[in-house]
Amino acid sequence: MSAGPPDPASVTEELRQLHAAVAELEQQTQDARRSERRLAARDAVTSALSESSSLADAASRILRAICETLEWHMGALWVVEQGVLRSIEVWHAPHPGIPKFAVTTHAHTFARGEGLPARDAYLTVLRQAFDRTGEGEKLQLYFGATSGELFGSGDAGQSWFTVAARLPPVYSVTAAS
């Protein structure tokens, strides 16, 4: 005796469950790879620090390890010395637009109260969530954070203003010329 054709509703439900299981496995795989990259970055930073006599000596290796391992295009290491925030090292992958920005980043210093919010600013900014327009004195910078804020600067980063707040996470920013 034949069981007959399968019930379309049960086949549809089984396919939905299989798709959900595959999506969950893909997410677990991505999470595991992300964890592996973070651990590799941590190990590289630990190695650079243990083999160097100072943070400044290790800075280039630290930034390169973090950026290459986490697939970032650029990284900067900032320190506070005598009340001034300054970049001690900038590393970037080969890309035609980055060298100018890296030089500008390395050249800027910020006294207390200048630049971004002076207190308790813990923002995650993705590399796609930054853009600029203009050159020199007319350089304008914009970036968005995954916490839903959009910031702008009309003076090459010397001071910043909030363009928008309470947005959904900002994953990409494009500045209009």
Chimera marker file (.cmm) of the C-alpha trace (Angstrom):
<marker_set name="trace">
<marker id="1" x="0.000" y="0.000" z="0.000" r="1" g="1" b="0" radius="0.5"/>
<marker id="2" x="1.394" y="3.351" z="-1.089" r="1" g="1" b="0" radius="0.5"/>
<marker id="3" x="1.585" y="6.262" z="1.307" r="1" g="1" b="0" radius="0.5"/>
<marker id="4" x="0.523" y="8.665" z="-1.458" r="1" g="1" b="0" radius="0.5"/>
<marker id="5" x="1.966" y="12.043" z="-2.312" r="1" g="1" b="0" radius="0.5"/>
<marker id="6" x="3.384" y="14.128" z="0.536" r="1" g="1" b="0" radius="0.5"/>
<marker id="7" x="1.193" y="16.787" z="2.069" r="1" g="1" b="0" radius="0.5"/>
<marker id="8" x="2.249" y="20.200" z="0.587" r="1" g="1" b="0" radius="0.5"/>
<marker id="9" x="1.840" y="21.956" z="3.934" r="1" g="1" b="0" radius="0.5"/>
<marker id="10" x="4.142" y="19.497" z="5.714" r="1" g="1" b="0" radius="0.5"/>
<marker id="11" x="6.729" y="19.726" z="2.909" r="1" g="1" b="0" radius="0.5"/>
<marker id="12" x="6.598" y="23.527" z="3.096" r="1" g="1" b="0" radius="0.5"/>
<marker id="13" x="7.042" y="23.432" z="6.874" r="1" g="1" b="0" radius="0.5"/>
<marker id="14" x="9.942" y="20.982" z="6.614" r="1" g="1" b="0" radius="0.5"/>
<marker id="15" x="11.638" y="23.231" z="4.029" r="1" g="1" b="0" radius="0.5"/>
<marker id="16" x="11.127" y="26.259" z="6.288" r="1" g="1" b="0" radius="0.5"/>
<marker id="17" x="12.735" y="24.376" z="9.180" r="1" g="1" b="0" radius="0.5"/>
<marker id="18" x="15.663" y="23.304" z="6.970" r="1" g="1" b="0" radius="0.5"/>
<marker id="19" x="16.208" y="26.898" z="5.793" r="1" g="1" b="0" radius="0.5"/>
<marker id="20" x="16.158" y="28.087" z="9.414" r="1" g="1" b="0" radius="0.5"/>
<marker id="21" x="18.666" y="25.392" z="10.407" r="1" g="1" b="0" radius="0.5"/>
<marker id="22" x="20.981" y="26.320" z="7.518" r="1" g="1" b="0" radius="0.5"/>
<marker id="23" x="20.742" y="30.026" z="8.443" r="1" g="1" b="0" radius="0.5"/>
<marker id="24" x="21.594" y="29.193" z="12.060" r="1" g="1" b="0" radius="0.5"/>
<marker id="25" x="24.607" y="27.111" z="10.994" r="1" g="1" b="0" radius="0.5"/>
<marker id="26" x="25.806" y="29.917" z="8.707" r="1" g="1" b="0" radius="0.5"/>
<marker id="27" x="25.510" y="32.396" z="11.591" r="1" g="1" b="0" radius="0.5"/>
<marker id="28" x="27.417" y="30.065" z="13.916" r="1" g="1" b="0" radius="0.5"/>
<marker id="29" x="30.142" y="29.698" z="11.278" r="1" g="1" b="0" radius="0.5"/>
<marker id="30" x="30.411" y="33.483" z="10.868" r="1" g="1" b="0" radius="0.5"/>
<marker id="31" x="30.539" y="33.947" z="14.647" r="1" g="1" b="0" radius="0.5"/>
<marker id="32" x="33.268" y="31.308" z="14.955" r="1" g="1" b="0" radius="0.5"/>
<marker id="33" x="35.336" y="32.943" z="12.188" r="1" g="1" b="0" radius="0.5"/>
<marker id="34" x="34.897" y="36.369" z="13.810" r="1" g="1" b="0" radius="0.5"/>
<marker id="35" x="36.021" y="34.926" z="17.153" r="1" g="1" b="0" radius="0.5"/>
<marker id="36" x="39.036" y="33.285" z="15.498" r="1" g="1" b="0" radius="0.5"/>
<marker id="37" x="40.026" y="36.597" z="13.880" r="1" g="1" b="0" radius="0.5"/>
<marker id="38" x="39.663" y="38.450" z="17.176" r="1" g="1" b="0" radius="0.5"/>
<marker id="39" x="41.784" y="35.869" z="18.982" r="1" g="1" b="0" radius="0.5"/>
<marker id="40" x="44.425" y="36.066" z="16.246" r="1" g="1" b="0" radius="0.5"/>
<marker id="41" x="44.440" y="39.875" z="16.565" r="1" g="1" b="0" radius="0.5"/>
<marker id="42" x="44.736" y="39.608" z="20.351" r="1" g="1" b="0" radius="0.5"/>
<marker id="43" x="47.648" y="37.188" z="20.048" r="1" g="1" b="0" radius="0.5"/>
<marker id="44" x="49.424" y="39.414" z="17.522" r="1" g="1" b="0" radius="0.5"/>
<marker id="45" x="48.973" y="42.472" z="19.769" r="1" g="1" b="0" radius="0.5"/>
<marker id="46" x="50.233" y="40.541" z="22.796" r="1" g="1" b="0" radius="0.5"/>
<marker id="47" x="53.263" y="39.385" z="20.816" r="1" g="1" b="0" radius="0.5"/>
<marker id="48" x="54.024" y="42.901" z="19.557" r="1" g="1" b="0" radius="0.5"/>
<marker id="49" x="53.785" y="44.339" z="23.067" r="1" g="1" b="0" radius="0.5"/>
<marker id="50" x="55.915" y="41.623" z="24.653" r="1" g="1" b="0" radius="0.5"/>
<marker id="51" x="58.639" y="42.034" z="22.020" r="1" g="1" b="0" radius="0.5"/>
<marker id="52" x="58.776" y="45.845" z="22.180" r="1" g="1" b="0" radius="0.5"/>
<marker id="53" x="60.208" y="48.213" z="24.748" r="1" g="1" b="0" radius="0.5"/>
<marker id="54" x="57.308" y="50.692" z="24.528" r="1" g="1" b="0" radius="0.5"/>
<marker id="55" x="53.841" y="51.190" z="23.093" r="1" g="1" b="0" radius="0.5"/>
<marker id="56" x="55.290" y="53.542" z="20.474" r="1" g="1" b="0" radius="0.5"/>
<marker id="57" x="57.721" y="50.814" z="19.354" r="1" g="1" b="0" radius="0.5"/>
<marker id="58" x="54.902" y="48.280" z="19.080" r="1" g="1" b="0" radius="0.5"/>
<marker id="59" x="52.303" y="50.617" z="17.528" r="1" g="1" b="0" radius="0.5"/>
<marker id="60" x="52.979" y="49.837" z="13.872" r="1" g="1" b="0" radius="0.5"/>
<marker id="61" x="52.881" y="46.067" z="14.417" r="1" g="1" b="0" radius="0.5"/>
<marker id="62" x="49.769" y="46.359" z="16.585" r="1" g="1" b="0" radius="0.5"/>
<marker id="63" x="47.822" y="48.371" z="14.025" r="1" g="1" b="0" radius="0.5"/>
<marker id="64" x="48.917" y="46.220" z="11.109" r="1" g="1" b="0" radius="0.5"/>
<marker id="65" x="47.953" y="43.024" z="12.951" r="1" g="1" b="0" radius="0.5"/>
<marker id="66" x="44.553" y="44.365" z="13.978" r="1" g="1" b="0" radius="0.5"/>
<marker id="67" x="43.735" y="45.861" z="10.581" r="1" g="1" b="0" radius="0.5"/>
<marker id="68" x="44.858" y="42.887" z="8.509" r="1" g="1" b="0" radius="0.5"/>
<marker id="69" x="43.309" y="40.300" z="10.800" r="1" g="1" b="0" radius="0.5"/>
<marker id="70" x="39.974" y="42.094" z="11.151" r="1" g="1" b="0" radius="0.5"/>
<marker id="71" x="39.999" y="43.227" z="7.495" r="1" g="1" b="0" radius="0.5"/>
<marker id="72" x="40.043" y="46.967" z="8.254" r="1" g="1" b="0" radius="0.5"/>
<marker id="73" x="41.402" y="49.422" z="5.692" r="1" g="1" b="0" radius="0.5"/>
<marker id="74" x="42.960" y="51.751" z="8.244" r="1" g="1" b="0" radius="0.5"/>
<marker id="75" x="43.700" y="52.074" z="11.930" r="1" g="1" b="0" radius="0.5"/>
<marker id="76" x="45.141" y="54.812" z="14.146" r="1" g="1" b="0" radius="0.5"/>
<marker id="77" x="46.503" y="54.582" z="17.670" r="1" g="1" b="0" radius="0.5"/>
<marker id="78" x="45.769" y="57.648" z="19.776" r="1" g="1" b="0" radius="0.5"/>
<marker id="79" x="47.249" y="58.523" z="23.172" r="1" g="1" b="0" radius="0.5"/>
<marker id="80" x="46.723" y="61.334" z="25.647" r="1" g="1" b="0" radius="0.5"/>
<marker id="81" x="49.950" y="63.112" z="26.588" r="1" g="1" b="0" radius="0.5"/>
<marker id="82" x="49.950" y="66.231" z="28.753" r="1" g="1" b="0" radius="0.5"/>
<marker id="83" x="46.214" y="66.697" z="28.186" r="1" g="1" b="0" radius="0.5"/>
<marker id="84" x="46.449" y="66.493" z="24.386" r="1" g="1" b="0" radius="0.5"/>
<marker id="85" x="45.087" y="63.630" z="22.278" r="1" g="1" b="0" radius="0.5"/>
<marker id="86" x="47.414" y="62.765" z="19.414" r="1" g="1" b="0" radius="0.5"/>
<marker id="87" x="47.957" y="59.938" z="16.992" r="1" g="1" b="0" radius="0.5"/>
<marker id="88" x="51.228" y="58.091" z="17.509" r="1" g="1" b="0" radius="0.5"/>
<marker id="89" x="50.806" y="55.743" z="14.568" r="1" g="1" b="0" radius="0.5"/>
<marker id="90" x="48.596" y="55.255" z="11.511" r="1" g="1" b="0" radius="0.5"/>
<marker id="91" x="48.521" y="52.102" z="9.390" r="1" g="1" b="0" radius="0.5"/>
<marker id="92" x="46.520" y="51.583" z="6.213" r="1" g="1" b="0" radius="0.5"/>
<marker id="93" x="46.132" y="49.062" z="3.458" r="1" g="1" b="0" radius="0.5"/>
<marker id="94" x="47.086" y="50.168" z="-0.050" r="1" g="1" b="0" radius="0.5"/>
<marker id="95" x="44.249" y="52.344" z="-1.324" r="1" g="1" b="0" radius="0.5"/>
<marker id="96" x="44.455" y="55.549" z="-3.364" r="1" g="1" b="0" radius="0.5"/>
<marker id="97" x="42.250" y="57.661" z="-1.077" r="1" g="1" b="0" radius="0.5"/>
<marker id="98" x="43.687" y="56.719" z="2.298" r="1" g="1" b="0" radius="0.5"/>
<marker id="99" x="47.208" y="58.257" z="2.363" r="1" g="1" b="0" radius="0.5"/>
<marker id="100" x="45.939" y="61.859" z="2.454" r="1" g="1" b="0" radius="0.5"/>
<marker id="101" x="43.499" y="61.010" z="5.233" r="1" g="1" b="0" radius="0.5"/>
<marker id="102" x="46.204" y="59.108" z="7.137" r="1" g="1" b="0" radius="0.5"/>
<marker id="103" x="48.562" y="62.106" z="6.954" r="1" g="1" b="0" radius="0.5"/>
<marker id="104" x="45.771" y="64.420" z="8.155" r="1" g="1" b="0" radius="0.5"/>
<marker id="105" x="44.909" y="62.016" z="10.973" r="1" g="1" b="0" radius="0.5"/>
<marker id="106" x="48.510" y="61.781" z="12.105" r="1" g="1" b="0" radius="0.5"/>
<marker id="107" x="48.980" y="65.575" z="11.971" r="1" g="1" b="0" radius="0.5"/>
<marker id="108" x="45.947" y="66.480" z="14.102" r="1" g="1" b="0" radius="0.5"/>
<marker id="109" x="45.986" y="66.913" z="17.855" r="1" g="1" b="0" radius="0.5"/>
<marker id="110" x="43.042" y="67.663" z="20.098" r="1" g="1" b="0" radius="0.5"/>
<marker id="111" x="43.064" y="69.510" z="23.394" r="1" g="1" b="0" radius="0.5"/>
<marker id="112" x="40.497" y="68.540" z="26.025" r="1" g="1" b="0" radius="0.5"/>
<marker id="113" x="37.045" y="69.593" z="24.822" r="1" g="1" b="0" radius="0.5"/>
<marker id="114" x="37.960" y="69.685" z="21.121" r="1" g="1" b="0" radius="0.5"/>
<marker id="115" x="36.807" y="67.155" z="18.580" r="1" g="1" b="0" radius="0.5"/>
<marker id="116" x="34.253" y="64.494" z="19.415" r="1" g="1" b="0" radius="0.5"/>
<marker id="117" x="32.207" y="64.323" z="22.619" r="1" g="1" b="0" radius="0.5"/>
<marker id="118" x="34.585" y="64.855" z="25.538" r="1" g="1" b="0" radius="0.5"/>
<marker id="119" x="32.948" y="62.400" z="27.928" r="1" g="1" b="0" radius="0.5"/>
<marker id="120" x="31.880" y="58.793" z="27.775" r="1" g="1" b="0" radius="0.5"/>
<marker id="121" x="31.884" y="58.435" z="23.984" r="1" g="1" b="0" radius="0.5"/>
<marker id="122" x="31.955" y="54.744" z="23.154" r="1" g="1" b="0" radius="0.5"/>
<marker id="123" x="30.981" y="54.467" z="19.503" r="1" g="1" b="0" radius="0.5"/>
<marker id="124" x="31.341" y="51.757" z="16.917" r="1" g="1" b="0" radius="0.5"/>
<marker id="125" x="32.027" y="53.225" z="13.499" r="1" g="1" b="0" radius="0.5"/>
<marker id="126" x="32.239" y="50.937" z="10.499" r="1" g="1" b="0" radius="0.5"/>
<marker id="127" x="34.673" y="51.774" z="7.701" r="1" g="1" b="0" radius="0.5"/>
<marker id="128" x="31.766" y="52.354" z="5.287" r="1" g="1" b="0" radius="0.5"/>
<marker id="129" x="30.213" y="54.865" z="7.715" r="1" g="1" b="0" radius="0.5"/>
<marker id="130" x="32.751" y="57.615" z="7.037" r="1" g="1" b="0" radius="0.5"/>
<marker id="131" x="32.942" y="60.105" z="4.196" r="1" g="1" b="0" radius="0.5"/>
<marker id="132" x="34.415" y="63.478" z="3.346" r="1" g="1" b="0" radius="0.5"/>
<marker id="133" x="33.987" y="66.314" z="0.898" r="1" g="1" b="0" radius="0.5"/>
<marker id="134" x="36.248" y="69.186" z="-0.048" r="1" g="1" b="0" radius="0.5"/>
<marker id="135" x="39.964" y="69.698" z="0.410" r="1" g="1" b="0" radius="0.5"/>
<marker id="136" x="42.233" y="71.721" z="2.692" r="1" g="1" b="0" radius="0.5"/>
<marker id="137" x="40.359" y="74.419" z="4.617" r="1" g="1" b="0" radius="0.5"/>
<marker id="138" x="37.091" y="73.323" z="3.001" r="1" g="1" b="0" radius="0.5"/>
<marker id="139" x="37.445" y="69.711" z="4.164" r="1" g="1" b="0" radius="0.5"/>
<marker id="140" x="34.229" y="68.418" z="5.717" r="1" g="1" b="0" radius="0.5"/>
<marker id="141" x="34.061" y="65.079" z="7.520" r="1" g="1" b="0" radius="0.5"/>
<marker id="142" x="31.041" y="62.951" z="8.356" r="1" g="1" b="0" radius="0.5"/>
<marker id="143" x="30.629" y="59.649" z="10.156" r="1" g="1" b="0" radius="0.5"/>
<marker id="144" x="27.829" y="57.547" z="11.519" r="1" g="1" b="0" radius="0.5"/>
<marker id="145" x="27.850" y="55.177" z="14.471" r="1" g="1" b="0" radius="0.5"/>
<marker id="146" x="26.047" y="51.897" z="14.945" r="1" g="1" b="0" radius="0.5"/>
<marker id="147" x="24.390" y="53.494" z="17.988" r="1" g="1" b="0" radius="0.5"/>
<marker id="148" x="22.412" y="55.726" z="15.610" r="1" g="1" b="0" radius="0.5"/>
<marker id="149" x="24.290" y="59.034" z="15.699" r="1" g="1" b="0" radius="0.5"/>
<marker id="150" x="25.559" y="60.979" z="12.693" r="1" g="1" b="0" radius="0.5"/>
<marker id="151" x="28.366" y="63.522" z="13.281" r="1" g="1" b="0" radius="0.5"/>
<marker id="152" x="29.849" y="66.175" z="11.029" r="1" g="1" b="0" radius="0.5"/>
<marker id="153" x="32.776" y="68.556" z="11.006" r="1" g="1" b="0" radius="0.5"/>
<marker id="154" x="33.117" y="71.623" z="8.813" r="1" g="1" b="0" radius="0.5"/>
<marker id="155" x="36.707" y="72.335" z="9.874" r="1" g="1" b="0" radius="0.5"/>
<marker id="156" x="38.634" y="69.152" z="9.058" r="1" g="1" b="0" radius="0.5"/>
<marker id="157" x="37.823" y="67.530" z="12.398" r="1" g="1" b="0" radius="0.5"/>
<marker id="158" x="38.813" y="70.341" z="14.762" r="1" g="1" b="0" radius="0.5"/>
<marker id="159" x="35.246" y="70.517" z="16.070" r="1" g="1" b="0" radius="0.5"/>
<marker id="160" x="32.245" y="68.278" z="15.604" r="1" g="1" b="0" radius="0.5"/>
<marker id="161" x="28.472" y="68.671" z="15.657" r="1" g="1" b="0" radius="0.5"/>
<marker id="162" x="25.651" y="66.166" z="15.819" r="1" g="1" b="0" radius="0.5"/>
<marker id="163" x="23.860" y="65.971" z="12.475" r="1" g="1" b="0" radius="0.5"/>
<marker id="164" x="21.247" y="63.485" z="13.700" r="1" g="1" b="0" radius="0.5"/>
<marker id="165" x="20.607" y="61.261" z="16.701" r="1" g="1" b="0" radius="0.5"/>
<marker id="166" x="18.297" y="58.373" z="17.559" r="1" g="1" b="0" radius="0.5"/>
<marker id="167" x="18.585" y="56.882" z="14.087" r="1" g="1" b="0" radius="0.5"/>
<marker id="168" x="18.716" y="53.181" z="13.371" r="1" g="1" b="0" radius="0.5"/>
<marker id="169" x="22.298" y="51.855" z="13.279" r="1" g="1" b="0" radius="0.5"/>
<marker id="170" x="24.313" y="53.749" z="10.646" r="1" g="1" b="0" radius="0.5"/>
<marker id="171" x="26.224" y="51.346" z="8.426" r="1" g="1" b="0" radius="0.5"/>
<marker id="172" x="27.159" y="53.656" z="5.548" r="1" g="1" b="0" radius="0.5"/>
<marker id="173" x="27.601" y="57.407" z="4.978" r="1" g="1" b="0" radius="0.5"/>
<marker id="174" x="27.918" y="59.262" z="1.697" r="1" g="1" b="0" radius="0.5"/>
<marker id="175" x="28.521" y="63.006" z="1.786" r="1" g="1" b="0" radius="0.5"/>
<marker id="176" x="27.005" y="65.124" z="-0.969" r="1" g="1" b="0" radius="0.5"/>
<marker id="177" x="29.365" y="67.570" z="-2.636" r="1" g="1" b="0" radius="0.5"/>
<link id1="1" id2="2" r="1" g="1" b="0" radius="0.2"/>
<link id1="2" id2="3" r="1" g="1" b="0" radius="0.2"/>
<link id1="3" id2="4" r="1" g="1" b="0" radius="0.2"/>
<link id1="4" id2="5" r="1" g="1" b="0" radius="0.2"/>
<link id1="5" id2="6" r="1" g="1" b="0" radius="0.2"/>
<link id1="6" id2="7" r="1" g="1" b="0" radius="0.2"/>
<link id1="7" id2="8" r="1" g="1" b="0" radius="0.2"/>
<link id1="8" id2="9" r="1" g="1" b="0" radius="0.2"/>
<link id1="9" id2="10" r="1" g="1" b="0" radius="0.2"/>
<link id1="10" id2="11" r="1" g="1" b="0" radius="0.2"/>
<link id1="11" id2="12" r="1" g="1" b="0" radius="0.2"/>
<link id1="12" id2="13" r="1" g="1" b="0" radius="0.2"/>
<link id1="13" id2="14" r="1" g="1" b="0" radius="0.2"/>
<link id1="14" id2="15" r="1" g="1" b="0" radius="0.2"/>
<link id1="15" id2="16" r="1" g="1" b="0" radius="0.2"/>
<link id1="16" id2="17" r="1" g="1" b="0" radius="0.2"/>
<link id1="17" id2="18" r="1" g="1" b="0" radius="0.2"/>
<link id1="18" id2="19" r="1" g="1" b="0" radius="0.2"/>
<link id1="19" id2="20" r="1" g="1" b="0" radius="0.2"/>
<link id1="20" id2="21" r="1" g="1" b="0" radius="0.2"/>
<link id1="21" id2="22" r="1" g="1" b="0" radius="0.2"/>
<link id1="22" id2="23" r="1" g="1" b="0" radius="0.2"/>
<link id1="23" id2="24" r="1" g="1" b="0" radius="0.2"/>
<link id1="24" id2="25" r="1" g="1" b="0" radius="0.2"/>
<link id1="25" id2="26" r="1" g="1" b="0" radius="0.2"/>
<link id1="26" id2="27" r="1" g="1" b="0" radius="0.2"/>
<link id1="27" id2="28" r="1" g="1" b="0" radius="0.2"/>
<link id1="28" id2="29" r="1" g="1" b="0" radius="0.2"/>
<link id1="29" id2="30" r="1" g="1" b="0" radius="0.2"/>
<link id1="30" id2="31" r="1" g="1" b="0" radius="0.2"/>
<link id1="31" id2="32" r="1" g="1" b="0" radius="0.2"/>
<link id1="32" id2="33" r="1" g="1" b="0" radius="0.2"/>
<link id1="33" id2="34" r="1" g="1" b="0" radius="0.2"/>
<link id1="34" id2="35" r="1" g="1" b="0" radius="0.2"/>
<link id1="35" id2="36" r="1" g="1" b="0" radius="0.2"/>
<link id1="36" id2="37" r="1" g="1" b="0" radius="0.2"/>
<link id1="37" id2="38" r="1" g="1" b="0" radius="0.2"/>
<link id1="38" id2="39" r="1" g="1" b="0" radius="0.2"/>
<link id1="39" id2="40" r="1" g="1" b="0" radius="0.2"/>
<link id1="40" id2="41" r="1" g="1" b="0" radius="0.2"/>
<link id1="41" id2="42" r="1" g="1" b="0" radius="0.2"/>
<link id1="42" id2="43" r="1" g="1" b="0" radius="0.2"/>
<link id1="43" id2="44" r="1" g="1" b="0" radius="0.2"/>
<link id1="44" id2="45" r="1" g="1" b="0" radius="0.2"/>
<link id1="45" id2="46" r="1" g="1" b="0" radius="0.2"/>
<link id1="46" id2="47" r="1" g="1" b="0" radius="0.2"/>
<link id1="47" id2="48" r="1" g="1" b="0" radius="0.2"/>
<link id1="48" id2="49" r="1" g="1" b="0" radius="0.2"/>
<link id1="49" id2="50" r="1" g="1" b="0" radius="0.2"/>
<link id1="50" id2="51" r="1" g="1" b="0" radius="0.2"/>
<link id1="51" id2="52" r="1" g="1" b="0" radius="0.2"/>
<link id1="52" id2="53" r="1" g="1" b="0" radius="0.2"/>
<link id1="53" id2="54" r="1" g="1" b="0" radius="0.2"/>
<link id1="54" id2="55" r="1" g="1" b="0" radius="0.2"/>
<link id1="55" id2="56" r="1" g="1" b="0" radius="0.2"/>
<link id1="56" id2="57" r="1" g="1" b="0" radius="0.2"/>
<link id1="57" id2="58" r="1" g="1" b="0" radius="0.2"/>
<link id1="58" id2="59" r="1" g="1" b="0" radius="0.2"/>
<link id1="59" id2="60" r="1" g="1" b="0" radius="0.2"/>
<link id1="60" id2="61" r="1" g="1" b="0" radius="0.2"/>
<link id1="61" id2="62" r="1" g="1" b="0" radius="0.2"/>
<link id1="62" id2="63" r="1" g="1" b="0" radius="0.2"/>
<link id1="63" id2="64" r="1" g="1" b="0" radius="0.2"/>
<link id1="64" id2="65" r="1" g="1" b="0" radius="0.2"/>
<link id1="65" id2="66" r="1" g="1" b="0" radius="0.2"/>
<link id1="66" id2="67" r="1" g="1" b="0" radius="0.2"/>
<link id1="67" id2="68" r="1" g="1" b="0" radius="0.2"/>
<link id1="68" id2="69" r="1" g="1" b="0" radius="0.2"/>
<link id1="69" id2="70" r="1" g="1" b="0" radius="0.2"/>
<link id1="70" id2="71" r="1" g="1" b="0" radius="0.2"/>
<link id1="71" id2="72" r="1" g="1" b="0" radius="0.2"/>
<link id1="72" id2="73" r="1" g="1" b="0" radius="0.2"/>
<link id1="73" id2="74" r="1" g="1" b="0" radius="0.2"/>
<link id1="74" id2="75" r="1" g="1" b="0" radius="0.2"/>
<link id1="75" id2="76" r="1" g="1" b="0" radius="0.2"/>
<link id1="76" id2="77" r="1" g="1" b="0" radius="0.2"/>
<link id1="77" id2="78" r="1" g="1" b="0" radius="0.2"/>
<link id1="78" id2="79" r="1" g="1" b="0" radius="0.2"/>
<link id1="79" id2="80" r="1" g="1" b="0" radius="0.2"/>
<link id1="80" id2="81" r="1" g="1" b="0" radius="0.2"/>
<link id1="81" id2="82" r="1" g="1" b="0" radius="0.2"/>
<link id1="82" id2="83" r="1" g="1" b="0" radius="0.2"/>
<link id1="83" id2="84" r="1" g="1" b="0" radius="0.2"/>
<link id1="84" id2="85" r="1" g="1" b="0" radius="0.2"/>
<link id1="85" id2="86" r="1" g="1" b="0" radius="0.2"/>
<link id1="86" id2="87" r="1" g="1" b="0" radius="0.2"/>
<link id1="87" id2="88" r="1" g="1" b="0" radius="0.2"/>
<link id1="88" id2="89" r="1" g="1" b="0" radius="0.2"/>
<link id1="89" id2="90" r="1" g="1" b="0" radius="0.2"/>
<link id1="90" id2="91" r="1" g="1" b="0" radius="0.2"/>
<link id1="91" id2="92" r="1" g="1" b="0" radius="0.2"/>
<link id1="92" id2="93" r="1" g="1" b="0" radius="0.2"/>
<link id1="93" id2="94" r="1" g="1" b="0" radius="0.2"/>
<link id1="94" id2="95" r="1" g="1" b="0" radius="0.2"/>
<link id1="95" id2="96" r="1" g="1" b="0" radius="0.2"/>
<link id1="96" id2="97" r="1" g="1" b="0" radius="0.2"/>
<link id1="97" id2="98" r="1" g="1" b="0" radius="0.2"/>
<link id1="98" id2="99" r="1" g="1" b="0" radius="0.2"/>
<link id1="99" id2="100" r="1" g="1" b="0" radius="0.2"/>
<link id1="100" id2="101" r="1" g="1" b="0" radius="0.2"/>
<link id1="101" id2="102" r="1" g="1" b="0" radius="0.2"/>
<link id1="102" id2="103" r="1" g="1" b="0" radius="0.2"/>
<link id1="103" id2="104" r="1" g="1" b="0" radius="0.2"/>
<link id1="104" id2="105" r="1" g="1" b="0" radius="0.2"/>
<link id1="105" id2="106" r="1" g="1" b="0" radius="0.2"/>
<link id1="106" id2="107" r="1" g="1" b="0" radius="0.2"/>
<link id1="107" id2="108" r="1" g="1" b="0" radius="0.2"/>
<link id1="108" id2="109" r="1" g="1" b="0" radius="0.2"/>
<link id1="109" id2="110" r="1" g="1" b="0" radius="0.2"/>
<link id1="110" id2="111" r="1" g="1" b="0" radius="0.2"/>
<link id1="111" id2="112" r="1" g="1" b="0" radius="0.2"/>
<link id1="112" id2="113" r="1" g="1" b="0" radius="0.2"/>
<link id1="113" id2="114" r="1" g="1" b="0" radius="0.2"/>
<link id1="114" id2="115" r="1" g="1" b="0" radius="0.2"/>
<link id1="115" id2="116" r="1" g="1" b="0" radius="0.2"/>
<link id1="116" id2="117" r="1" g="1" b="0" radius="0.2"/>
<link id1="117" id2="118" r="1" g="1" b="0" radius="0.2"/>
<link id1="118" id2="119" r="1" g="1" b="0" radius="0.2"/>
<link id1="119" id2="120" r="1" g="1" b="0" radius="0.2"/>
<link id1="120" id2="121" r="1" g="1" b="0" radius="0.2"/>
<link id1="121" id2="122" r="1" g="1" b="0" radius="0.2"/>
<link id1="122" id2="123" r="1" g="1" b="0" radius="0.2"/>
<link id1="123" id2="124" r="1" g="1" b="0" radius="0.2"/>
<link id1="124" id2="125" r="1" g="1" b="0" radius="0.2"/>
<link id1="125" id2="126" r="1" g="1" b="0" radius="0.2"/>
<link id1="126" id2="127" r="1" g="1" b="0" radius="0.2"/>
<link id1="127" id2="128" r="1" g="1" b="0" radius="0.2"/>
<link id1="128" id2="129" r="1" g="1" b="0" radius="0.2"/>
<link id1="129" id2="130" r="1" g="1" b="0" radius="0.2"/>
<link id1="130" id2="131" r="1" g="1" b="0" radius="0.2"/>
<link id1="131" id2="132" r="1" g="1" b="0" radius="0.2"/>
<link id1="132" id2="133" r="1" g="1" b="0" radius="0.2"/>
<link id1="133" id2="134" r="1" g="1" b="0" radius="0.2"/>
<link id1="134" id2="135" r="1" g="1" b="0" radius="0.2"/>
<link id1="135" id2="136" r="1" g="1" b="0" radius="0.2"/>
<link id1="136" id2="137" r="1" g="1" b="0" radius="0.2"/>
<link id1="137" id2="138" r="1" g="1" b="0" radius="0.2"/>
<link id1="138" id2="139" r="1" g="1" b="0" radius="0.2"/>
<link id1="139" id2="140" r="1" g="1" b="0" radius="0.2"/>
<link id1="140" id2="141" r="1" g="1" b="0" radius="0.2"/>
<link id1="141" id2="142" r="1" g="1" b="0" radius="0.2"/>
<link id1="142" id2="143" r="1" g="1" b="0" radius="0.2"/>
<link id1="143" id2="144" r="1" g="1" b="0" radius="0.2"/>
<link id1="144" id2="145" r="1" g="1" b="0" radius="0.2"/>
<link id1="145" id2="146" r="1" g="1" b="0" radius="0.2"/>
<link id1="146" id2="147" r="1" g="1" b="0" radius="0.2"/>
<link id1="147" id2="148" r="1" g="1" b="0" radius="0.2"/>
<link id1="148" id2="149" r="1" g="1" b="0" radius="0.2"/>
<link id1="149" id2="150" r="1" g="1" b="0" radius="0.2"/>
<link id1="150" id2="151" r="1" g="1" b="0" radius="0.2"/>
<link id1="151" id2="152" r="1" g="1" b="0" radius="0.2"/>
<link id1="152" id2="153" r="1" g="1" b="0" radius="0.2"/>
<link id1="153" id2="154" r="1" g="1" b="0" radius="0.2"/>
<link id1="154" id2="155" r="1" g="1" b="0" radius="0.2"/>
<link id1="155" id2="156" r="1" g="1" b="0" radius="0.2"/>
<link id1="156" id2="157" r="1" g="1" b="0" radius="0.2"/>
<link id1="157" id2="158" r="1" g="1" b="0" radius="0.2"/>
<link id1="158" id2="159" r="1" g="1" b="0" radius="0.2"/>
<link id1="159" id2="160" r="1" g="1" b="0" radius="0.2"/>
<link id1="160" id2="161" r="1" g="1" b="0" radius="0.2"/>
<link id1="161" id2="162" r="1" g="1" b="0" radius="0.2"/>
<link id1="162" id2="163" r="1" g="1" b="0" radius="0.2"/>
<link id1="163" id2="164" r="1" g="1" b="0" radius="0.2"/>
<link id1="164" id2="165" r="1" g="1" b="0" radius="0.2"/>
<link id1="165" id2="166" r="1" g="1" b="0" radius="0.2"/>
<link id1="166" id2="167" r="1" g="1" b="0" radius="0.2"/>
<link id1="167" id2="168" r="1" g="1" b="0" radius="0.2"/>
<link id1="168" id2="169" r="1" g="1" b="0" radius="0.2"/>
<link id1="169" id2="170" r="1" g="1" b="0" radius="0.2"/>
<link id1="170" id2="171" r="1" g="1" b="0" radius="0.2"/>
<link id1="171" id2="172" r="1" g="1" b="0" radius="0.2"/>
<link id1="172" id2="173" r="1" g="1" b="0" radius="0.2"/>
<link id1="173" id2="174" r="1" g="1" b="0" radius="0.2"/>
<link id1="174" id2="175" r="1" g="1" b="0" radius="0.2"/>
<link id1="175" id2="176" r="1" g="1" b="0" radius="0.2"/>
<link id1="176" id2="177" r="1" g="1" b="0" radius="0.2"/>
</marker_set>
